Amino acid sequence: MSSFVSRHKQDWDELAALVKRGRKSVRRLSLEERERLDELYRRTSVHLARVSTRTRDRQLINYLNGLTAAAHSLIYLPPRESMWQGAVKFIVEGFGRSVMRHWRLHLISAVLVIGGGLIGYFAASADPLIAHALWPAQDNRQPGSTQEQLLSVLRHGRDQGGGEKFLFASFLFQHNFKVGLLAMATGVLASVPTVFLMVFNGMLMGVFVAIHAQAGIRSEMWAWILPHGITEIGAIILCGGIGLMLGQAVVHPGIRSRKYQLLEAGREAARVCLGVGGMLVAAAIIESYVRQSHWSTGTRFAFATATALFWALYFTYGALQERNALRFEIGESEAESDAL
C-alpha cells in the first residue's frame, strides 16, 4: 500500500491545491484548471474505492474521502449566488421550472376548473333556478338582468382616479390570494377541498358567462374578463395543482415516509406560491388599470392575446430548462458511475 500511496500522492496534492483555491472562488480557476480538477476528482474517486477494499488504514481512507467530497462540492454544487442573483434567476426560470416539474397535476387542476365552468354554464343556461342558487345574491349581475344593467356594471369604474384604482387593486390581490392559499393549504386533506374549490370556482365562471350570453353580451364580456383573467385564473389553477400535490403526498407517499413527502411538497409549494403571488399582483394591476379603462374591445383582445402568449412562452422556457437540467444530471451520474 505504501507504493500505491507514493505513486498517486502527487495527484492528491495537486487536487488538494486546486480545491483550496476553488474554495475561495471557483471563478478564479481557469478553464484548464477546472478540467484538471474534474480529471483528478474522478481519478482520486477510483483510488478511494481501491483503498477502501484493500486496506484498513482509516486515516488514508478518511483523507481521500474528505478530498473527493470537497472536490465534488466544487464541481457539482451550484456556485453561491447573491440574493439579487437568486431572485432574478427565480423570476426568469425558477418559477417556470417549479411549475413544469408537476405539470400533470396543474393540468388536472385546469381540467377541474374548465369542467366546472362547462357545468355551470350549461346548468345556468338550462334552469334559471340553478343560476340563482349558484350565483351570489349580493352581486348586481343577477340571472335575468337586462343588457343595459349588465353593460353598466362592465363599464363601471373607467373614470376612477389612480388612487381609487390602486386601492381596488390591493383589495383584489388580497381576495385572490386568500382563494389561492385556501386551495393550496387544504390539499393536505387528501385534496378533497382543493378539488371542490377548483370545480366550484369554475362553475361560478360558467354562470357568469351564461348570465351575459343570455343577455346577448359576448364579445364585450370576454374583452372584460380575458385581459386580467388569463393571469388570474392561471394563478388559481396553479394553486389547485399545488393542493393536489400536497394531497398526493398524503395519500400516496410511495416508498418514503409521509412526513418526508409532505416536507418535499411543502418546499415546492413555497416556490410556486412566490411565483403565484407575483402573478396575482400583476392580475390585480391589470384588473384595476386595464379592465377599468376606456380601451376598445379590439385593444383588450390584443392585450389578452399578448398575455396568453407571454405565459405560454414563459412556461415553455421553464419546461426546456428543467428538461436540460435533468439530462445534465443523468449524464453526470452516468459519467461518475463509469469512472468508478
TAHUKA-V397609 format. One record per pair of residues at least 24 apart in sequence whose C-alpha atoms are under 10 Angstrom apart, sorted by the first residue. I is the first residue (numbers start at 1). GAP is how many residues later the second one is. Records with the same first field share a line. If there is no record, write none. Layout:
I: GAP ; GAP
//
This chain:
1: 50 ; 53 ; 54 ; 56
4: 43 ; 47
5: 42 ; 46 ; 55
8: 35 ; 36 ; 39
9: 35
11: 29 ; 30 ; 32 ; 33
12: 28 ; 29 ; 31 ; 32 ; 35 ; 51 ; 52 ; 55 ; 56
13: 54
14: 26
15: 24 ; 25 ; 26 ; 29 ; 52 ; 53 ; 55 ; 56
16: 24 ; 25 ; 48 ; 51 ; 52 ; 54 ; 55
18: 53 ; 56
19: 48 ; 49 ; 51 ; 52 ; 53 ; 54 ; 55 ; 56
20: 50 ; 51
22: 48 ; 49 ; 52 ; 53
23: 47 ; 48 ; 50 ; 51
25: 49 ; 54 ; 55
26: 48 ; 49 ; 53 ; 54
27: 52
34: 40 ; 41
35: 40
37: 34 ; 35 ; 37 ; 38
38: 33 ; 34 ; 36 ; 37 ; 38
39: 300
40: 28 ; 31
41: 26 ; 27 ; 28 ; 29 ; 30 ; 31 ; 34 ; 295 ; 298
42: 26 ; 29 ; 30 ; 293 ; 294 ; 295 ; 296 ; 297 ; 298
43: 25 ; 296 ; 297
44: 24 ; 27 ; 295 ; 296
45: 24 ; 26 ; 27 ; 291 ; 294 ; 295
46: 293 ; 294
47: 293
48: 292
49: 291
50: 290
76: 253 ; 256
90: 181 ; 184 ; 185
91: 183 ; 184 ; 187 ; 223
92: 222 ; 225 ; 226
93: 221 ; 222 ; 224 ; 225 ; 226 ; 227 ; 228 ; 229
94: 177 ; 178 ; 181 ; 224 ; 227 ; 228
95: 173 ; 176 ; 177 ; 178 ; 179 ; 180 ; 181 ; 219 ; 220 ; 223
96: 176 ; 179 ; 215 ; 217 ; 218 ; 219 ; 220 ; 221 ; 222 ; 223 ; 224 ; 225 ; 226
97: 174 ; 175 ; 217 ; 218 ; 219 ; 220 ; 221 ; 222 ; 223 ; 224 ; 225 ; 226 ; 228
98: 170 ; 171 ; 172 ; 173 ; 174 ; 177 ; 217 ; 220 ; 221 ; 224
99: 139 ; 142 ; 143 ; 169 ; 170 ; 172 ; 173 ; 176 ; 216 ; 219 ; 220 ; 223
100: 215 ; 216 ; 217 ; 218 ; 219 ; 220 ; 221 ; 222 ; 223
101: 167 ; 217 ; 218 ; 221 ; 222
102: 136 ; 139 ; 140 ; 142 ; 143 ; 166
103: 135 ; 138 ; 212 ; 216
104: 137 ; 141
105: 132 ; 133 ; 135 ; 136 ; 137 ; 138 ; 139 ; 140 ; 143
106: 128 ; 131 ; 132 ; 133 ; 134 ; 135 ; 136 ; 137 ; 138 ; 139
107: 130 ; 131 ; 133 ; 134
108: 87 ; 129 ; 132 ; 133 ; 136
109: 85 ; 86 ; 89 ; 90 ; 125 ; 127 ; 128 ; 129 ; 130 ; 131 ; 132 ; 133 ; 134 ; 135
110: 88 ; 89 ; 92 ; 123 ; 124 ; 126 ; 127 ; 128 ; 130 ; 131
111: 87 ; 88 ; 91 ; 126
112: 82 ; 83 ; 84 ; 85 ; 86 ; 87 ; 88 ; 89 ; 90 ; 91 ; 125 ; 128
113: 82 ; 83 ; 84 ; 85 ; 86 ; 87 ; 88 ; 89 ; 90 ; 91 ; 92 ; 93 ; 120 ; 123 ; 124 ; 127
114: 84 ; 85 ; 87 ; 88 ; 89 ; 91 ; 92 ; 123
115: 83 ; 84 ; 85 ; 87 ; 88 ; 91
116: 80 ; 81 ; 82 ; 83 ; 84 ; 85 ; 86 ; 87 ; 88 ; 89 ; 90 ; 91
117: 81 ; 82 ; 83 ; 84 ; 85 ; 86 ; 87 ; 88 ; 89 ; 90 ; 91 ; 92 ; 93
118: 81 ; 84 ; 85 ; 87 ; 88 ; 89 ; 91 ; 92
119: 80 ; 81 ; 83 ; 84 ; 85 ; 86 ; 87 ; 88
120: 79 ; 80 ; 81 ; 82 ; 83 ; 84 ; 85 ; 86 ; 87 ; 88 ; 89 ; 90
121: 81 ; 82 ; 83 ; 84 ; 85 ; 86 ; 87 ; 88 ; 89 ; 90 ; 92
122: 81 ; 84 ; 85 ; 88
123: 80 ; 83 ; 84 ; 87
124: 79 ; 80 ; 82 ; 83 ; 84 ; 85 ; 86 ; 87 ; 90
125: 81 ; 82 ; 84 ; 85 ; 86 ; 88 ; 89
126: 84
128: 83
130: 77
131: 72 ; 73 ; 75 ; 76 ; 77 ; 79 ; 80
132: 75
134: 66 ; 69 ; 70 ; 73 ; 74
135: 68 ; 69 ; 70 ; 72 ; 73 ; 76
136: 68
141: 67 ; 70 ; 71
142: 65 ; 66 ; 69 ; 70
143: 64 ; 65 ; 67 ; 68 ; 69 ; 71 ; 72
144: 67 ; 68 ; 70 ; 71
145: 66 ; 67 ; 69 ; 70
146: 65 ; 66 ; 68 ; 69 ; 70
147: 64 ; 65 ; 66 ; 67 ; 68 ; 69 ; 70
148: 67 ; 69
149: 66
150: 61 ; 62 ; 65 ; 67 ; 71
151: 61 ; 64 ; 66 ; 69 ; 70
154: 66 ; 67 ; 69 ; 70 ; 71 ; 137 ; 138
155: 65 ; 69 ; 136 ; 137 ; 138 ; 139
156: 135 ; 136 ; 137
157: 131 ; 132 ; 134 ; 135 ; 136 ; 137
158: 130 ; 131 ; 132 ; 133 ; 134 ; 135 ; 136 ; 137
159: 133 ; 134 ; 135
160: 128 ; 129 ; 132 ; 133
161: 128
162: 126 ; 127
164: 124
165: 119 ; 120 ; 122 ; 123 ; 124 ; 127
166: 118 ; 119 ; 122 ; 123
167: 121
168: 116 ; 117 ; 119 ; 120 ; 121
169: 111 ; 112 ; 113 ; 114 ; 115 ; 116 ; 117 ; 118 ; 119 ; 120
170: 111 ; 114 ; 115 ; 118
171: 113
172: 108 ; 109 ; 111 ; 112 ; 113 ; 115 ; 116
173: 59 ; 104 ; 105 ; 106 ; 107 ; 108 ; 109 ; 110 ; 111 ; 112 ; 114
174: 106 ; 107 ; 110
175: 105 ; 109
176: 56 ; 57 ; 59 ; 60 ; 101 ; 104 ; 105 ; 107 ; 108
177: 55 ; 58 ; 59 ; 62 ; 96 ; 99 ; 100 ; 102 ; 103 ; 104
179: 57 ; 60 ; 61
180: 52 ; 53 ; 55 ; 56 ; 57 ; 58 ; 59 ; 60 ; 62 ; 63 ; 93 ; 96 ; 97 ; 100
181: 55 ; 58 ; 59 ; 61 ; 62 ; 92 ; 95 ; 96
182: 57 ; 58 ; 61
183: 53 ; 54 ; 55 ; 56 ; 57 ; 58 ; 59 ; 60 ; 61
184: 52 ; 54 ; 55 ; 56 ; 57 ; 58 ; 59 ; 60 ; 61 ; 62 ; 63 ; 82 ; 85 ; 89
185: 54 ; 55 ; 57 ; 58 ; 59 ; 61 ; 62 ; 81 ; 84
186: 54 ; 56 ; 57 ; 58 ; 60 ; 61
187: 52 ; 53 ; 54 ; 55 ; 56 ; 57 ; 58 ; 59 ; 60 ; 61 ; 62 ; 63
188: 54 ; 55 ; 56 ; 57 ; 58 ; 59 ; 60 ; 61 ; 62 ; 63 ; 74
189: 54 ; 55 ; 57 ; 58 ; 59 ; 61 ; 62
190: 53 ; 54 ; 55 ; 56 ; 57 ; 58 ; 59 ; 60 ; 61 ; 62
191: 49 ; 50 ; 51 ; 52 ; 53 ; 54 ; 55 ; 56 ; 57 ; 58 ; 59 ; 60
192: 51 ; 52 ; 55
193: 47 ; 50 ; 51 ; 54
194: 45 ; 46 ; 47 ; 48 ; 49 ; 50 ; 52 ; 53
195: 45 ; 46 ; 48 ; 49
196: 44
197: 39 ; 43
198: 38 ; 39 ; 41 ; 42 ; 43
201: 32 ; 35
202: 31
205: 28
219: 78 ; 79 ; 82
220: 76 ; 77 ; 78 ; 80 ; 81
221: 76
222: 75 ; 78 ; 79 ; 82
223: 68 ; 72 ; 73 ; 74 ; 75 ; 76 ; 77 ; 78 ; 79 ; 80 ; 81
224: 63 ; 66 ; 67 ; 68 ; 73 ; 76 ; 77 ; 80
225: 62 ; 66 ; 75 ; 76 ; 79
226: 61 ; 65 ; 74 ; 75 ; 77 ; 78 ; 79 ; 81 ; 82
227: 56 ; 59 ; 60 ; 63 ; 64 ; 72 ; 73 ; 74 ; 75 ; 76 ; 77 ; 78 ; 79 ; 80 ; 81
228: 52 ; 54 ; 55 ; 56 ; 57 ; 58 ; 59 ; 60 ; 61 ; 62 ; 63 ; 72 ; 75 ; 76 ; 79
229: 54 ; 55 ; 57 ; 58 ; 62 ; 75 ; 78 ; 79
230: 53 ; 74 ; 75 ; 77 ; 78 ; 81
231: 45 ; 47 ; 48 ; 49 ; 50 ; 51 ; 52 ; 53 ; 55 ; 73 ; 76 ; 77 ; 80
232: 44 ; 47 ; 48 ; 49 ; 50 ; 51 ; 52 ; 54 ; 55
233: 46 ; 47 ; 50
234: 42 ; 45 ; 46 ; 49 ; 74 ; 77
235: 37 ; 38 ; 40 ; 41 ; 42 ; 43 ; 44 ; 45 ; 48
236: 40 ; 43 ; 44
237: 39
238: 31 ; 34 ; 35 ; 37 ; 38
239: 30 ; 33 ; 34 ; 37
241: 28 ; 31
242: 24 ; 26 ; 27 ; 28 ; 30 ; 31
243: 26
245: 24
//
